Amino acid sequence: MENNYKELIYPSERYRSSCPRQFEELALEVIKWMRDFGELEVDRTQDVIQLSVDEEFGFSVVVTPENVDIRLAVIEWTCGTYEPALASHSWKKFNAKKARTLS
């Protein structure tokens, strides 16, 4: 299971480097903690890794080289149509360097 996440964190053809970046290693530590909450969805750009559990009622963790942001799922009401839209709001943010010492 962990190897599947490593492939998502370290995509072989994109974002190449000679060794994992510190925030990528931190994301793997966060995955170890989050996988107890259910199936994870991992989204990745060059400097952002978003780990989500149950998009509608769960939470997500956004890992960047500078911060680790824990985000809770919320419902926002759109203007004019009054329809619910899924969103998230920051609950707790940690400096990435300090977060590494917590793991």
PEMOMO-V603717 format. One record per residue. N is the residue number from 1. RES is the residue in one letter. PSI is psi as a letter, one per 30 degrees, with the letter a starting at -180 (NA if undefined). OMEGA is omega in radians with two decimals (none if undefined). NEAR is the number of other ideal C-beta (glycine too) atoms within 12 Angstrom. Layout:
n=N res=RES psi=PSI omega=OMEGA near=NEAR
n=N res=RES psi=PSI omega=OMEGA near=NEAR
//
This chain:
n=1 res=M psi=e omega=-3.10 near=13
n=2 res=E psi=e omega=3.11 near=14
n=3 res=N psi=e omega=3.08 near=11
n=4 res=N psi=e omega=3.12 near=15
n=5 res=Y psi=e omega=3.11 near=26
n=6 res=K psi=e omega=3.11 near=21
n=7 res=E psi=e omega=3.11 near=17
n=8 res=L psi=e omega=-3.14 near=25
n=9 res=I psi=e omega=-3.14 near=34
n=10 res=Y psi=i omega=-3.14 near=26
n=11 res=P psi=k omega=-3.00 near=20
n=12 res=S psi=e omega=-3.05 near=11
n=13 res=E psi=f omega=-3.14 near=7
n=14 res=R psi=l omega=3.04 near=13
n=15 res=Y psi=h omega=-3.09 near=19
n=16 res=R psi=k omega=2.96 near=13
n=17 res=S psi=l omega=-3.08 near=16
n=18 res=S psi=f omega=3.08 near=6
n=19 res=C psi=l omega=-3.13 near=9
n=20 res=P psi=k omega=3.06 near=19
n=21 res=R psi=l omega=-3.08 near=24
n=22 res=Q psi=e omega=-3.11 near=23
n=23 res=F psi=f omega=3.06 near=33
n=24 res=E psi=e omega=3.08 near=33
n=25 res=E psi=e omega=3.10 near=24
n=26 res=L psi=e omega=3.10 near=34
n=27 res=A psi=e omega=3.09 near=38
n=28 res=L psi=e omega=3.07 near=31
n=29 res=E psi=e omega=3.12 near=28
n=30 res=V psi=e omega=3.11 near=38
n=31 res=I psi=e omega=3.13 near=33
n=32 res=K psi=e omega=3.12 near=21
n=33 res=W psi=e omega=-3.02 near=22
n=34 res=M psi=f omega=-3.02 near=29
n=35 res=R psi=f omega=3.06 near=21
n=36 res=D psi=f omega=-3.10 near=12
n=37 res=F psi=f omega=3.13 near=21
n=38 res=G psi=a omega=-3.12 near=16
n=39 res=E psi=k omega=-3.12 near=18
n=40 res=L psi=k omega=2.96 near=32
n=41 res=E psi=k omega=-3.10 near=24
n=42 res=V psi=k omega=3.04 near=31
n=43 res=D psi=k omega=-3.01 near=19
n=44 res=R psi=k omega=2.85 near=27
n=45 res=T psi=a omega=-3.05 near=16
n=46 res=Q psi=e omega=-3.05 near=15
n=47 res=D psi=g omega=-3.14 near=19
n=48 res=V psi=k omega=3.02 near=26
n=49 res=I psi=k omega=3.11 near=42
n=50 res=Q psi=k omega=3.13 near=30
n=51 res=L psi=k omega=-3.05 near=38
n=52 res=S psi=k omega=3.03 near=31
n=53 res=V psi=k omega=3.08 near=28
n=54 res=D psi=i omega=-3.04 near=19
n=55 res=E psi=e omega=-3.04 near=23
n=56 res=E psi=e omega=-3.05 near=19
n=57 res=F psi=f omega=-3.01 near=16
n=58 res=G psi=b omega=-3.11 near=23
n=59 res=F psi=l omega=3.06 near=30
n=60 res=S psi=l omega=3.07 near=35
n=61 res=V psi=k omega=3.12 near=41
n=62 res=V psi=k omega=-3.11 near=35
n=63 res=V psi=k omega=3.06 near=42
n=64 res=T psi=l omega=3.09 near=28
n=65 res=P psi=f omega=-3.09 near=23
n=66 res=E psi=e omega=-2.97 near=19
n=67 res=N psi=l omega=2.92 near=25
n=68 res=V psi=j omega=-3.05 near=37
n=69 res=D psi=j omega=3.07 near=27
n=70 res=I psi=k omega=-3.06 near=28
n=71 res=R psi=k omega=3.12 near=26
n=72 res=L psi=k omega=3.12 near=23
n=73 res=A psi=k omega=3.09 near=22
n=74 res=V psi=l omega=3.03 near=20
n=75 res=I psi=k omega=3.05 near=17
n=76 res=E psi=k omega=3.12 near=15
n=77 res=W psi=k omega=-3.06 near=13
n=78 res=T psi=l omega=-3.12 near=12
n=79 res=C psi=k omega=3.03 near=8
n=80 res=G psi=e omega=-3.07 near=6
n=81 res=T psi=f omega=3.13 near=9
n=82 res=Y psi=h omega=3.07 near=10
n=83 res=E psi=k omega=3.13 near=11
n=84 res=P psi=k omega=3.08 near=13
n=85 res=A psi=k omega=3.10 near=15
n=86 res=L psi=k omega=3.10 near=21
n=87 res=A psi=a omega=3.05 near=17
n=88 res=S psi=l omega=3.11 near=26
n=89 res=H psi=k omega=3.14 near=18
n=90 res=S psi=k omega=3.11 near=18
n=91 res=W psi=e omega=-3.12 near=17
n=92 res=K psi=k omega=3.14 near=17
n=93 res=K psi=k omega=3.13 near=19
n=94 res=F psi=k omega=2.96 near=24
n=95 res=N psi=k omega=-3.06 near=19
n=96 res=A psi=e omega=3.13 near=31
n=97 res=K psi=e omega=3.11 near=17
n=98 res=K psi=e omega=3.14 near=14
n=99 res=A psi=e omega=3.12 near=29
n=100 res=R psi=e omega=3.14 near=22
n=101 res=T psi=f omega=3.14 near=12
n=102 res=L psi=f omega=-3.04 near=15
n=103 res=S psi=NA omega=none near=20
//
